[in-house]
Amino acid sequence: MRLLPAFAAAAAVAVLAPGAAAASSAPVRFATAHGTFTAGAPGAPAVTYRPDLVPAGARAHVVSLSAAATGTSTTLVVSGLRPGRAYGAHAHARPCGTTGDAAGPHFQHAPDPVQPSVDPAYANPRNEIWLDFTTDRLGTGFGRSTVDWTFGARRAKSVVLHETPTHTDPGHAGTAGARLACLDVGF
């Protein structure tokens, strides 16, 4: 995971074509977060609620780059999880807390007036940041999201790992099972 700063710099270069930042009056925003999951540690930046699926000691890293010319690209890298397993992951509206519910709903660029949001017109990977992934034989995985919008005054505050990959069907859109773990991210 020591390559993460180099990875982040490479992602920034790949996303921002030469002159893209200069062409926009909006600032470029770069956010990173990393943490080692702990069980039940109040105020910890990375918390596991289900150590059987996200063990204490597992790690997560998030890199996010936003610019008006390119939108928002976010990458999640995890290690130490259960091998060969699919997980859902999304940006959430509030910081992590002692329970998974503390992180609130998924962050939506255009908020659904009906909560909880399960309408595919709002709960979709164009309006939310979905970072679903499947771990390899070593328990390492990564998810990536690119959306055509940037954060305004309202920002996501965390990334939550979920029990299943994200559903897209009406009435279930955006759902991904139980909240397994949470990482605070200053998007």
GIUR-V788643 format. One record per residue. PSI is psi in whole degrees, -180 to 180 (none if undefined). OMEGA is omega in whole degrees, -180 to 180 (NA if undefined). D_FIRST is the distance of its C-alpha to the first C-alpha in whole Angstrom. Layout:
BEGIN
psi->PSI omega->OMEGA d_first->D_FIRST
psi->PSI omega->OMEGA d_first->D_FIRST
END
This chain:
BEGIN
psi->-3 omega->177 d_first->0
psi->-15 omega->179 d_first->4
psi->-5 omega->-176 d_first->5
psi->-45 omega->177 d_first->6
psi->-40 omega->178 d_first->9
psi->-39 omega->177 d_first->10
psi->-44 omega->-180 d_first->10
psi->-42 omega->179 d_first->11
psi->-41 omega->178 d_first->14
psi->-40 omega->179 d_first->15
psi->-40 omega->179 d_first->15
psi->-43 omega->179 d_first->18
psi->-41 omega->-179 d_first->19
psi->-37 omega->-177 d_first->20
psi->-39 omega->-178 d_first->21
psi->103 omega->175 d_first->23
psi->153 omega->180 d_first->26
psi->128 omega->178 d_first->28
psi->-8 omega->-177 d_first->30
psi->-42 omega->-180 d_first->29
psi->-38 omega->-179 d_first->28
psi->-28 omega->-178 d_first->31
psi->-13 omega->-176 d_first->33
psi->142 omega->175 d_first->32
psi->-16 omega->179 d_first->34
psi->144 omega->-179 d_first->31
psi->157 omega->172 d_first->28
psi->133 omega->180 d_first->25
psi->128 omega->-180 d_first->22
psi->124 omega->180 d_first->19
psi->140 omega->174 d_first->17
psi->153 omega->175 d_first->13
psi->147 omega->174 d_first->13
psi->155 omega->179 d_first->10
psi->160 omega->174 d_first->11
psi->124 omega->-176 d_first->12
psi->133 omega->175 d_first->15
psi->155 omega->180 d_first->18
psi->119 omega->171 d_first->22
psi->30 omega->178 d_first->24
psi->103 omega->-179 d_first->23
psi->133 omega->178 d_first->25
psi->-1 omega->179 d_first->24
psi->144 omega->-180 d_first->20
psi->-16 omega->179 d_first->18
psi->117 omega->-174 d_first->16
psi->136 omega->172 d_first->19
psi->135 omega->177 d_first->20
psi->-17 omega->180 d_first->23
psi->83 omega->-178 d_first->23
psi->-17 omega->176 d_first->21
psi->-26 omega->-179 d_first->23
psi->-28 omega->173 d_first->21
psi->90 omega->-174 d_first->18
psi->148 omega->170 d_first->18
psi->137 omega->-177 d_first->17
psi->-18 omega->174 d_first->14
psi->158 omega->-175 d_first->12
psi->153 omega->176 d_first->9
psi->146 omega->177 d_first->10
psi->136 omega->176 d_first->9
psi->135 omega->174 d_first->12
psi->130 omega->180 d_first->13
psi->136 omega->180 d_first->16
psi->125 omega->180 d_first->19
psi->135 omega->174 d_first->23
psi->142 omega->-177 d_first->25
psi->-36 omega->-177 d_first->29
psi->-22 omega->-174 d_first->29
psi->-13 omega->-175 d_first->26
psi->-152 omega->-177 d_first->26
psi->124 omega->175 d_first->22
psi->130 omega->-177 d_first->19
psi->136 omega->177 d_first->17
psi->136 omega->175 d_first->13
psi->130 omega->175 d_first->12
psi->129 omega->180 d_first->9
psi->153 omega->174 d_first->9
psi->155 omega->178 d_first->9
psi->12 omega->178 d_first->12
psi->179 omega->177 d_first->14
psi->133 omega->-178 d_first->18
psi->147 omega->173 d_first->17
psi->37 omega->-177 d_first->20
psi->141 omega->177 d_first->20
psi->137 omega->179 d_first->21
psi->150 omega->167 d_first->20
psi->155 omega->176 d_first->21
psi->138 omega->-177 d_first->19
psi->155 omega->169 d_first->21
psi->137 omega->-179 d_first->21
psi->161 omega->-171 d_first->24
psi->-25 omega->-175 d_first->27
psi->165 omega->178 d_first->26
psi->166 omega->177 d_first->24
psi->159 omega->177 d_first->23
psi->-164 omega->-176 d_first->25
psi->-18 omega->173 d_first->27
psi->160 omega->179 d_first->27
psi->-30 omega->-179 d_first->26
psi->-22 omega->-178 d_first->29
psi->-30 omega->-178 d_first->28
psi->-5 omega->177 d_first->26
psi->-165 omega->-178 d_first->29
psi->173 omega->173 d_first->29
psi->143 omega->172 d_first->27
psi->129 omega->177 d_first->27
psi->131 omega->177 d_first->29
psi->-50 omega->172 d_first->30
psi->103 omega->-174 d_first->34
psi->137 omega->174 d_first->34
psi->129 omega->179 d_first->36
psi->-16 omega->179 d_first->40
psi->123 omega->179 d_first->40
psi->142 omega->-1 d_first->37
psi->148 omega->-175 d_first->35
psi->118 omega->175 d_first->35
psi->14 omega->179 d_first->35
psi->121 omega->-178 d_first->37
psi->-17 omega->176 d_first->35
psi->-24 omega->180 d_first->36
psi->-43 omega->-178 d_first->34
psi->86 omega->-178 d_first->31
psi->162 omega->-176 d_first->30
psi->0 omega->174 d_first->27
psi->-24 omega->-178 d_first->29
psi->-14 omega->179 d_first->29
psi->166 omega->175 d_first->26
psi->106 omega->178 d_first->23
psi->130 omega->-176 d_first->22
psi->36 omega->-179 d_first->18
psi->149 omega->-179 d_first->19
psi->163 omega->172 d_first->17
psi->131 omega->-180 d_first->18
psi->152 omega->177 d_first->15
psi->-170 omega->-176 d_first->15
psi->-14 omega->178 d_first->17
psi->-1 omega->-179 d_first->14
psi->19 omega->179 d_first->13
psi->142 omega->178 d_first->11
psi->165 omega->175 d_first->12
psi->149 omega->176 d_first->12
psi->152 omega->-179 d_first->15
psi->142 omega->178 d_first->17
psi->139 omega->171 d_first->20
psi->124 omega->178 d_first->22
psi->159 omega->-175 d_first->25
psi->14 omega->-180 d_first->28
psi->164 omega->175 d_first->28
psi->164 omega->178 d_first->27
psi->142 omega->172 d_first->27
psi->-140 omega->179 d_first->30
psi->-31 omega->178 d_first->31
psi->125 omega->-175 d_first->30
psi->153 omega->170 d_first->26
psi->155 omega->-176 d_first->24
psi->-9 omega->-177 d_first->23
psi->168 omega->170 d_first->20
psi->128 omega->-180 d_first->18
psi->133 omega->173 d_first->20
psi->134 omega->-177 d_first->19
psi->165 omega->-175 d_first->22
psi->-32 omega->-177 d_first->24
psi->162 omega->172 d_first->25
psi->159 omega->-174 d_first->24
psi->133 omega->178 d_first->26
psi->152 omega->-179 d_first->30
psi->-5 omega->-176 d_first->32
psi->148 omega->180 d_first->35
psi->139 omega->-179 d_first->38
psi->-15 omega->179 d_first->38
psi->-1 omega->-175 d_first->35
psi->133 omega->178 d_first->33
psi->-12 omega->-179 d_first->29
psi->150 omega->-178 d_first->30
psi->30 omega->178 d_first->27
psi->-165 omega->-175 d_first->28
psi->153 omega->175 d_first->27
psi->117 omega->-174 d_first->24
psi->-36 omega->-176 d_first->22
psi->164 omega->-176 d_first->19
psi->141 omega->176 d_first->19
psi->125 omega->175 d_first->16
psi->134 omega->-180 d_first->18
psi->130 omega->179 d_first->17
psi->68 omega->-179 d_first->20
psi->none omega->NA d_first->21
END
